[in-house]
Amino acid sequence: MALALSEQKAKEANLITAQQEGFQAAMEMLGRATSVGKTAFDPKEPGGRRARRHIPDLILRELSFSGQAMTASQIAKAINYIPERTETALQRMEKAGRVVRTGKGQWAIDIAAMGQLNGQAAADSNAKYRQGSR
């Protein structure tokens, strides 16, 4: 019984590792580095503070991964951020033309912003290709 439970736990650990590797590969394809290790609190670093996160990028990433419109509270929960500040960031992004608000109070990526997001990933990918071919 204990052996079967141990094998099941090992399989679960392998699945989690595969999911993390898949996420990392997806982030690399988008040309963006994940900030998982960079945002953790490290008291050994000067000031002992965690690195600042670029909330608009996190919002765009979450909206692009979800593939559907989301409310500000859903976005805040997904990016682990304060709902009021998420709403403020969304309003600023709307003024900049990066996101649009639907009639149902949900937010989605603006078509033009999606093209810029995809263009940035393509540009980053092309730059990496050119650097590697030298």
C-alpha positions in Angstrom: 0.0 0.0 0.0 2.8 2.4 1.0 4.7 1.6 -2.2 1.6 2.3 -4.4 1.1 5.6 -2.6 4.8 6.5 -3.1 4.6 5.7 -6.8 1.4 7.9 -7.1 3.2 10.8 -5.4 6.2 10.4 -7.7 3.9 10.5 -10.7 2.2 13.7 -9.4 5.6 15.3 -8.9 6.5 14.5 -12.4 3.3 16.0 -13.8 3.9 19.2 -11.8 7.4 19.4 -13.2 6.2 18.8 -16.7 3.6 21.6 -16.3 6.2 24.0 -15.0 8.5 23.2 -17.9 5.6 23.7 -20.4 4.8 27.0 -18.9 8.5 28.1 -19.0 8.7 27.0 -22.7 5.5 29.0 -23.5 7.0 32.1 -21.8 10.2 31.7 -23.8 8.1 31.4 -27.0 6.5 34.7 -26.1 9.9 36.2 -25.6 9.3 37.0 -21.9 11.1 35.7 -18.9 9.1 34.6 -16.0 9.6 36.5 -12.8 8.8 33.7 -10.3 12.2 33.6 -8.7 12.7 37.4 -8.9 9.7 38.4 -6.9 10.3 36.2 -3.8 11.3 38.0 -0.6 15.0 37.7 0.0 16.2 39.3 3.2 19.8 38.8 2.1 19.4 41.3 -0.7 20.0 45.0 0.0 16.9 46.4 1.5 15.3 43.0 1.9 12.5 43.9 -0.5 11.0 41.9 -3.3 11.4 43.1 -6.8 8.7 45.2 -8.3 6.4 43.5 -10.8 5.3 45.2 -14.0 1.5 44.9 -13.5 0.4 45.9 -17.0 2.5 43.1 -18.5 1.1 40.6 -16.0 -2.4 41.8 -16.9 -1.8 41.4 -20.6 -0.2 38.0 -20.1 -3.2 36.8 -18.0 -5.7 38.0 -20.5 -3.8 36.5 -23.4 -3.5 33.1 -21.6 -7.1 33.0 -20.6 -8.3 33.8 -24.1 -11.5 35.5 -22.8 -12.6 38.6 -21.1 -12.2 38.8 -17.3 -13.5 41.1 -14.6 -11.0 43.2 -12.7 -11.4 41.0 -9.6 -10.7 37.9 -11.6 -7.6 39.5 -13.0 -6.5 40.7 -9.6 -6.9 37.2 -8.1 -5.0 35.6 -11.1 -2.0 37.9 -10.8 -2.1 38.1 -7.0 -2.6 41.8 -6.8 -4.8 44.3 -5.0 -8.2 44.6 -6.8 -8.4 48.4 -6.5 -4.9 48.9 -8.0 -5.7 46.3 -10.7 -8.8 48.4 -11.7 -6.6 51.5 -11.8 -4.0 49.8 -14.0 -6.8 48.6 -16.3 -8.2 52.1 -16.7 -4.7 53.4 -17.5 -4.2 50.6 -20.0 -7.6 51.4 -21.6 -6.6 55.0 -22.1 -3.3 53.8 -23.7 -5.3 51.5 -26.0 -3.9 48.2 -24.6 -7.2 46.8 -23.2 -10.9 47.4 -23.8 -13.8 47.2 -21.4 -16.8 45.1 -22.5 -20.4 46.0 -21.8 -20.5 43.4 -19.0 -17.7 45.1 -17.0 -15.1 42.7 -18.2 -11.7 43.5 -19.7 -10.1 42.0 -22.9 -7.0 42.7 -24.8 -7.4 45.3 -27.6 -6.9 43.9 -31.1 -4.1 46.4 -31.8 -2.4 45.6 -28.4 -2.6 41.9 -29.2 -0.8 42.6 -32.5 1.9 44.5 -30.6 2.2 41.7 -28.1 2.6 39.1 -30.9 5.0 41.5 -32.8 7.1 41.8 -29.7 7.4 38.0 -29.3 8.2 37.7 -33.0 10.8 40.4 -32.8 12.4 38.8 -29.7 12.4 35.4 -31.4 14.0 36.8 -34.6 16.7 38.6 -32.5 17.5 35.4 -30.7 17.7 33.6 -34.1 20.0 36.2 -35.6 22.3 36.1 -32.5 22.5 32.3 -32.6 23.3 32.1 -36.3 26.6 34.1 -36.0 
